[in-house]
Amino acid sequence: MIHPQYLTAGSVVGITCPSGHVSAERVNYAVTVLERWGFSVLQGKTIGTGQYYFSGTDEERLADLQCMMDDLTIDAILMGRGGYGMSRIIDQIDFTAFLKKPKWICGFSDITVLHNHLQAQYSIASLHSPMCGAFKPETEHEPYLLSLRHALTGQPLRYTLPYSAHNRPGSATGLLTGGNLAMLAHLTGSASETDTKGKILFIEDIGEYMYHADRLLMNLKRAGKLDDLAGLVVGSFTEMQDTDRPFGQTIEQIIADKVKEYDYPVCFNFPCGHQDINYTLMLHTPHRLTVTAAATTLENIGERQ
């Protein structure tokens, strides 16, 4: 496992938009907060620009991301937003300079593609985290947003949440992996596919039909991605939809059904994903998951494994 250096006062955070369009206004407040955290900020050329759905052409988005990955003065890269577009450029990224000085990649949703590519090809840790849209005057001091600052500066990440009736008790230790469910299924069979064996898998999604979610999970199951997990952490599944003729299961039931024959611990309702409360997770680092009848704890244990 390659672990980027933690940030200190004066560290440089780059902001780029390798996927969907984001307005400059949406980024501006994030810049002010990052500066109040003691960091310097370098904004990329894809902020506030657009090419239809995207923040620029494939070539423009690739060039902006590549520039920040190559820049040895940058210590972390915060994505402006997710959406879609990373898989269109992932195979053209040159990681040569990045490997000389790995930096924290921060984001979620479509950024799942880059997170999993870093793990699959280079074993580099990264941050499944809020992006620029989460930075607002009313959220600046919220614990979930501050969890990004804690992760960047090396403070402990330990989350405790109430018991859910859908949980399966147990304990597990392993590297944390995962991200957006649709993206994880999309990556199956590619160079960015994640090896889930012996790992704690995290999943979340937004706006899927129930049968779509079932199909995505079946994709992972048939590919063997659910067979040998150490544990499963289920984040938010927001804005789920159903067909006129109902699918017949809730999202919790759909997920539980796909892992019913296994005995690893399963945690539902973890506060991370496409919702306002979106805590930061340090992917590809050792974690301990403990699920009991009273509560669930997910803790980054790092070298204490």
C-alpha positions in Angstrom: 0.0 0.0 0.0 1.3 3.5 -1.0 0.1 6.2 1.4 0.3 9.8 0.3 1.8 12.3 2.7 -0.6 14.1 5.1 -1.1 17.8 4.6 0.2 20.6 6.9 -0.2 24.4 6.9 0.7 25.8 3.5 0.1 22.5 1.6 -1.4 22.9 -1.8 -4.8 21.6 -2.9 -5.6 21.5 -6.6 -9.2 21.6 -7.8 -10.1 20.2 -11.2 -13.3 18.8 -12.8 -12.5 15.6 -14.8 -16.1 14.6 -15.2 -19.3 16.7 -15.2 -19.6 20.5 -15.4 -19.4 22.5 -12.2 -20.0 26.3 -11.9 -17.2 28.6 -10.7 -19.6 29.8 -8.0 -19.9 26.3 -6.6 -16.2 26.1 -6.3 -15.5 29.6 -4.9 -16.7 28.9 -1.4 -14.8 25.6 -1.2 -11.7 27.6 -2.0 -12.3 30.0 0.9 -12.9 27.2 3.3 -9.8 25.3 2.2 -7.8 28.5 2.7 -9.3 28.9 6.2 -8.1 25.3 6.9 -4.6 26.6 6.2 -4.1 25.3 2.7 -3.2 27.1 -0.6 -5.5 26.4 -3.5 -4.7 26.0 -7.2 -7.7 26.1 -9.5 -7.7 24.2 -12.8 -8.9 25.3 -16.2 -12.0 23.1 -16.2 -13.7 25.0 -13.4 -16.7 26.8 -14.8 -16.2 25.6 -18.3 -18.4 23.2 -20.2 -18.8 21.0 -23.2 -22.4 19.9 -23.1 -22.8 17.7 -20.0 -19.0 17.7 -19.3 -16.7 20.3 -17.9 -14.8 20.3 -21.2 -13.9 18.0 -24.0 -12.2 14.7 -23.1 -8.9 16.2 -24.1 -9.4 19.3 -22.0 -10.4 17.4 -18.9 -7.6 14.9 -19.3 -5.0 17.8 -19.7 -6.3 19.6 -16.6 -6.2 16.5 -14.5 -2.9 15.4 -15.9 -1.3 18.8 -15.1 -2.3 18.5 -11.5 -1.2 14.9 -11.1 2.2 15.9 -12.6 2.6 19.0 -10.5 5.0 18.0 -7.6 4.0 21.2 -5.6 0.4 19.9 -5.3 -0.3 17.7 -2.2 -4.0 16.8 -2.8 -6.5 17.0 -5.7 -10.1 17.8 -4.8 -12.6 17.1 -7.6 -15.2 19.8 -8.4 -17.9 17.2 -8.9 -18.6 13.7 -10.2 -21.4 12.9 -12.6 -19.8 11.0 -15.5 -16.7 11.2 -17.6 -13.8 9.7 -15.8 -14.0 6.4 -17.6 -13.6 8.2 -20.9 -10.1 9.4 -19.9 -8.8 7.0 -17.3 -6.8 4.9 -19.8 -5.0 8.0 -21.2 -3.7 9.2 -17.8 0.1 9.0 -17.4 0.9 8.1 -13.8 4.7 8.4 -14.1 5.1 11.7 -12.3 2.2 10.9 -9.9 4.0 7.8 -8.7 7.1 9.9 -7.8 4.9 11.9 -5.4 1.5 10.3 -4.8 -1.1 12.9 -3.6 -4.5 12.5 -2.1 -7.3 12.1 -4.7 -10.5 13.4 -3.1 -14.0 12.8 -4.4 -16.8 10.3 -4.9 -19.5 9.3 -7.4 -17.8 9.1 -10.8 -14.4 9.6 -9.1 -14.9 5.9 -8.0 -13.3 5.1 -11.4 -10.0 6.8 -10.4 -10.1 5.5 -6.8 -10.4 1.9 -8.0 -7.8 2.4 -10.8 -5.3 3.7 -8.2 -5.9 0.6 -6.0 -6.0 -1.9 -8.8 -2.9 -0.7 -10.7 -0.8 1.0 -8.1 -2.0 0.1 -4.6 -2.4 3.8 -3.7 -4.7 5.1 -0.9 -7.3 7.8 -1.7 -10.2 9.6 -0.1 -13.9 8.9 -0.9 -15.0 12.4 0.2 -17.2 15.4 -0.3 -16.5 17.6 -3.3 -16.8 21.3 -3.9 -20.6 21.4 -3.7 -20.6 20.3 -0.1 -18.8 23.5 1.0 -21.4 26.0 2.1 -21.7 28.6 4.8 -24.2 26.4 6.7 -22.1 23.2 6.4 -18.6 24.6 7.0 -18.5 23.4 10.6 -20.4 20.2 10.1 -18.6 17.0 11.3 -19.0 15.3 7.9 -17.3 18.1 6.1 -14.6 18.4 8.7 -13.9 14.7 8.3 -12.2 15.6 5.0 -9.9 18.0 6.8 -9.2 15.3 9.4 -8.4 12.7 6.8 -6.1 15.1 4.9 -4.1 16.0 8.0 -3.9 12.5 9.5 -6.3 12.7 12.3 -8.1 9.4 13.3 -11.2 8.4 11.4 -13.6 6.5 13.6 -17.3 6.4 12.9 -20.1 5.0 15.2 -23.7 4.7 14.1 -26.9 3.2 15.5 -27.9 -0.3 14.8 -30.1 -1.1 11.8 -32.6 -3.9 11.7 -31.1 -5.0 8.4 -27.5 -5.3 9.8 -25.7 -8.7 10.2 -23.6 -8.7 13.3 -19.9 -9.6 13.3 -16.4 -8.1 13.1 -13.9 -7.9 10.4 -10.5 -6.3 9.5 -9.3 -5.6 6.0 -8.5 -2.9 3.5 -11.5 -0.7 2.7 -12.5 -0.5 -1.0 -15.5 0.4 -3.1 -17.6 3.5 -3.9 -20.5 4.1 -6.3 -22.3 0.8 -7.1 -23.0 1.6 -10.7 -19.3 2.5 -11.3 -18.1 -0.6 -9.5 -20.2 -2.7 -11.8 -19.1 -0.6 -14.8 -15.4 -1.4 -14.0 -15.8 -5.2 -14.0 -13.5 -6.7 -16.5 -11.5 -3.5 -17.0 -8.0 -2.5 -15.9 -9.6 -0.5 -13.1 -11.5 -3.5 -11.6 -11.1 -3.9 -7.9 -10.0 -7.1 -6.1 -12.5 -7.4 -3.2 -11.1 -10.6 -1.8 -10.6 -10.2 2.0 -11.6 -6.5 1.9 -14.3 -4.5 3.4 -16.5 -3.3 0.6 -18.4 0.0 0.7 -21.3 0.7 -1.7 -23.6 3.6 -2.4 -25.7 5.0 -5.2 -28.4 7.5 -6.3 -31.3 7.6 -8.7 -31.4 4.0 -9.7 -34.5 2.0 -10.3 -34.9 -1.0 -7.9 -34.4 -3.5 -10.7 -31.3 -1.5 -11.9 -29.8 -1.8 -8.4 -30.6 -5.5 -8.4 -28.9 -6.0 -11.8 -25.8 -4.0 -10.7 -25.5 -6.2 -7.6 -26.0 -9.3 -9.6 -23.2 -8.1 -11.9 -20.8 -7.9 -8.9 -22.1 -11.2 -7.5 -21.6 -13.1 -10.7 -18.1 -11.6 -11.0 -17.3 -13.0 -7.6 -17.0 -9.6 -6.0 -19.3 -10.5 -3.1 -18.0 -14.0 -2.4 -14.9 -13.5 -0.2 -15.5 -10.1 1.5 -14.3 -9.4 5.0 -17.4 -7.2 5.5 -19.9 -5.0 3.7 -20.7 -1.4 4.5 -23.9 0.0 2.8 -24.0 3.7 2.5 -26.8 5.9 1.2 -29.1 4.8 -1.6 -30.9 8.1 -2.3 -33.7 9.0 -4.7 -34.4 5.3 -5.6 -37.2 4.7 -8.0 -39.6 1.9 -8.8 -41.5 0.9 -11.9 -45.2 1.0 -12.3 -45.3 -2.7 -11.5 -43.3 -2.7 -8.3 -40.0 -4.7 -8.1 -41.2 -6.1 -4.7 -38.2 -5.4 -2.5 -36.7 -2.4 -0.8 -33.1 -1.6 -1.5 -32.2 -3.0 1.9 -33.9 -6.3 1.0 -32.3 -6.4 -2.4 -28.8 -6.0 -0.9 -29.4 -8.4 1.9 -30.7 -11.0 -0.5 -27.5 -10.9 -2.6 -25.3 -11.6 0.5 -27.6 -13.9 2.5 -25.4 -17.0 2.0 -22.3 -15.4 3.3 -21.4 -14.9 7.0 -19.4 -11.7 7.0 -20.8 -8.6 8.9 -23.0 -6.2 7.0 -23.7 -2.6 8.0 -26.6 -0.6 6.6 -27.3 3.2 6.6 -23.6 4.3 6.8 -23.7 8.1 6.4 -21.7 8.4 3.2 -22.7 8.9 -0.4 -25.1 11.1 -2.4 -26.6 13.0 0.5 -25.8 16.0 2.5 -24.2 14.0 5.3 -21.3 12.5 3.5 -18.4 11.4 5.7 -14.9 10.8 4.3 -13.5 7.3 4.0 -9.8 6.5 3.4 -9.9 3.8 0.7 -7.3 1.1 0.4 -6.2 1.4 4.1 -6.8 -1.1 6.9 -10.1 -0.7 8.7 -11.9 -2.6 11.5 -15.7 -3.1 11.1 -17.7 -4.1 14.2 -21.4 -4.7 14.0 -23.3 -5.5 17.1 -26.9 -5.4 18.3 -26.2 -2.0 19.9 -24.2 -0.1 17.3 -21.8 -0.2 14.3 -18.2 1.1 14.4 -15.9 1.6 11.3 -12.4 2.6 12.2 -9.4 3.4 10.2 -6.6 1.4 12.0 -3.8 2.1 9.6 -0.5 0.6 10.9 -2.3 -0.6 14.1 -3.7 -3.6 12.2 
